[in-house]
C-alpha cells in the first residue's frame, strides 16, 4: 500500500474536539472548489470495518484489553485501506478521513500502558503508510470531554475512561505533531466553528498538488 496518486488527509483530535464536524466541512469545501472528494471515517469506512467499530466503541470500558483493541483496529484499518481508501487514491481522489492510525497510537497506545511500539509495529506491517496531511484539532480536554458526553450517544466507551486519558491524549497528539511537522498542521479548535473550518480548508488547500 505505497502507491500515491490522490491526496490523503486525516483529521485527529481528542473526544469532543469537533474533528468529525470539521471533516465534513472540509469535504464540502473541497468539493465546492471542484475537487473529487471521498469522506470516510475510522474505525469504520468499509462494511467489515463498521462491524468492528460497533464491537470496540460500545459497552464497558474494560470489555477489551488494549492489546485486543490494537488487533481489532488494525484489522479494521487494513480492510478500510484495501476496499475504500487506496482505490480512491489510485483514482486520483482526495480522501478526507475522520481519524486514522494516530488515533490508535493515542487511544490504545496510551490508555492502559505504553503500547506505542506495538501499535507502530503492526501499522508498519499491515498498513505501511501515513496520511499526506494530518490536521490536528486541538482544544482543552475538559471542554472537549464535556461536549462529547453531552451528545448522549451510544459510542462513548472511550469517553468513559475519563478526563485523565483525554489529557494524556492531548499531550500525546501535540508530541506527534512536533515529531512530524511535515505531516501535521495544528488548528485551535476552541473557536467559532466557521473560523476553525476556514483554517482547516486553508491547510488542506496548501497541501494540494
C-alpha positions in Angstrom: 0.0 0.0 0.0 2.6 2.5 -1.1 1.1 4.0 -4.3 0.3 7.7 -4.1 -1.7 9.4 -6.7 -4.5 11.2 -4.9 -4.2 13.2 -1.6 -4.9 11.5 1.8 -5.9 13.9 4.6 -6.7 12.7 8.1 -8.3 14.8 10.9 -7.4 14.0 14.5 -8.2 15.3 18.0 -9.4 14.3 21.4 -13.1 13.4 22.0 -15.3 16.5 21.6 -12.8 18.5 19.7 -15.2 19.0 16.7 -13.0 16.9 14.4 -15.9 15.0 12.8 -17.8 18.2 12.0 -14.6 19.7 10.6 -14.0 16.7 8.4 -17.5 17.1 6.9 -17.0 20.8 6.4 -13.6 20.2 4.8 -15.0 17.7 2.4 -17.8 20.2 1.5 -15.3 23.0 1.0 -13.0 20.9 -1.3 -16.0 19.7 -3.3 -17.2 23.3 -3.7 -13.7 24.1 -5.1 -14.2 21.5 -7.8 -12.3 18.5 -6.3 -13.4 14.9 -6.3 -13.6 14.0 -2.6 -14.2 10.9 -0.5 -15.2 11.5 3.1 -14.7 8.4 5.3 -14.1 7.6 9.0 -12.3 5.3 11.4 -12.9 3.0 12.9 -15.2 2.0 10.0 -15.4 3.2 6.5 -16.0 -0.2 4.9 -18.7 -2.8 5.8 -16.3 -5.1 7.6 -14.6 -2.2 9.5 -18.0 -0.8 10.5 -18.8 -4.1 12.2 -15.6 -3.9 14.2 -16.4 -0.3 15.1 -19.6 -1.5 16.9 -17.5 -4.0 18.8 -14.9 -1.6 20.1 -16.8 1.7 20.7 -19.7 0.3 22.7 -20.0 -1.4 26.1 -18.0 -1.3 29.3 -14.5 0.3 29.2 -13.0 -3.0 30.3 -14.6 -5.0 27.6 -11.4 -5.5 25.7 -7.7 -5.4 26.6 -5.7 -2.7 24.9 -3.8 -5.4 23.0 -7.0 -6.9 21.6 -8.2 -3.5 20.6 -5.0 -2.8 18.7 -5.5 -6.0 16.7 -9.2 -5.2 16.1 -8.4 -1.6 14.9 -5.6 -2.8 12.7 -7.8 -5.4 11.1 -10.5 -2.7 10.5 -7.9 -0.3 9.1 -6.5 -2.9 6.7 -9.9 -3.6 5.3 -10.7 0.1 5.0 -7.4 0.7 3.2 -7.9 -2.2 0.8 -11.5 -1.6 -0.1 -12.0 2.2 0.2 -9.0 4.4 0.8 -6.4 3.0 -1.6 -8.9 2.6 -4.6 -10.0 6.2 -4.1 -6.3 7.5 -4.0 -5.5 5.4 -7.1 -8.4 7.1 -8.9 -6.8 10.5 -8.1 -9.4 11.5 -5.5 -8.9 13.4 -2.3 -9.6 11.2 0.8 -10.7 13.0 3.9 -10.6 10.6 6.8 -12.1 11.2 10.3 -9.3 9.6 12.4 -6.6 7.2 11.2 -3.6 5.5 12.7 -2.7 8.4 15.0 -5.9 7.7 17.0 -4.8 4.1 17.7 -1.4 5.4 18.7 -3.1 7.7 21.3 -6.1 5.6 22.5 -4.6 2.1 22.6 -1.0 3.2 22.8 -1.7 5.3 26.0 -5.0 4.2 27.6 -3.6 1.2 29.6 0.1 1.3 29.5 2.8 2.2 26.9 1.9 0.2 23.8 3.1 2.6 21.2 5.8 0.2 19.9 3.2 -2.5 19.4 0.9 -0.1 17.5 3.7 1.2 15.3 5.0 -2.3 14.5 1.6 -3.6 13.5 1.0 -0.4 11.4 4.2 -0.8 9.6 3.5 -4.5 8.9 -0.2 -4.3 7.9 -0.8 -0.7 6.7 2.5 0.7 5.7 1.6 4.4 5.1 0.6 7.6 6.7 -1.7 10.3 5.5 -0.1 13.0 3.3 -1.6 15.6 5.7 -2.9 15.3 9.2 -4.9 18.2 10.7 -5.0 18.1 14.5 -7.9 20.0 16.0 -6.6 21.0 19.4 -8.6 22.0 22.4 -8.8 21.9 26.2 -9.6 18.3 27.3 -12.2 19.2 30.0 -14.1 21.3 27.5 -13.9 18.5 24.9 -15.0 15.8 27.2 -18.0 17.9 28.4 -19.0 18.4 24.8 -18.6 14.7 24.0 -20.5 13.4 27.0 -23.3 16.0 26.2 -24.1 14.2 23.0 -25.5 11.2 25.0 -24.6 8.8 22.3 -24.1 5.0 22.4 -20.4 5.1 21.3 -18.9 6.6 24.4 -16.7 3.7 25.7 -13.5 5.7 25.5 -15.1 8.9 26.9 -15.9 6.8 29.9 -12.2 6.4 30.7 -12.4 9.9 32.0 -10.5 13.3 31.9 -7.1 11.9 32.7 -7.0 9.9 29.4 -8.1 12.9 27.4 -5.4 15.0 29.0 -2.7 12.3 28.2 -4.0 12.0 24.6 -3.9 15.8 24.0 -0.3 15.9 25.1 0.4 12.8 23.0 -1.1 14.3 19.9 0.9 17.5 20.3 4.0 15.4 20.7 3.2 13.6 17.5 2.8 16.9 15.7 6.2 18.1 17.0 7.8 14.9 15.8 6.3 15.1 12.3 5.9 18.7 11.4 6.0 18.0 7.7 2.7 16.0 8.0 0.8 17.8 10.8 -1.0 21.1 11.0 -2.3 22.1 14.4 -5.5 24.1 14.4 -7.0 25.8 17.5 -10.4 24.2 17.9 -11.6 26.4 20.8 -13.1 29.0 18.5 -16.2 29.5 16.3 -16.8 26.5 14.1 -16.6 28.6 10.9 -13.3 30.1 11.9 -11.9 26.7 12.5 -13.3 25.5 9.2 -11.6 28.3 7.3 -8.2 27.4 8.8 -8.7 23.7 8.1 -9.6 24.3 4.5 -6.6 26.6 4.1 -4.3 23.9 5.5 -5.7 21.3 3.1 -5.6 23.7 0.1 -2.0 24.4 0.7 -1.2 20.7 0.6 -2.8 20.2 -2.8 -0.5 19.3 -5.7 
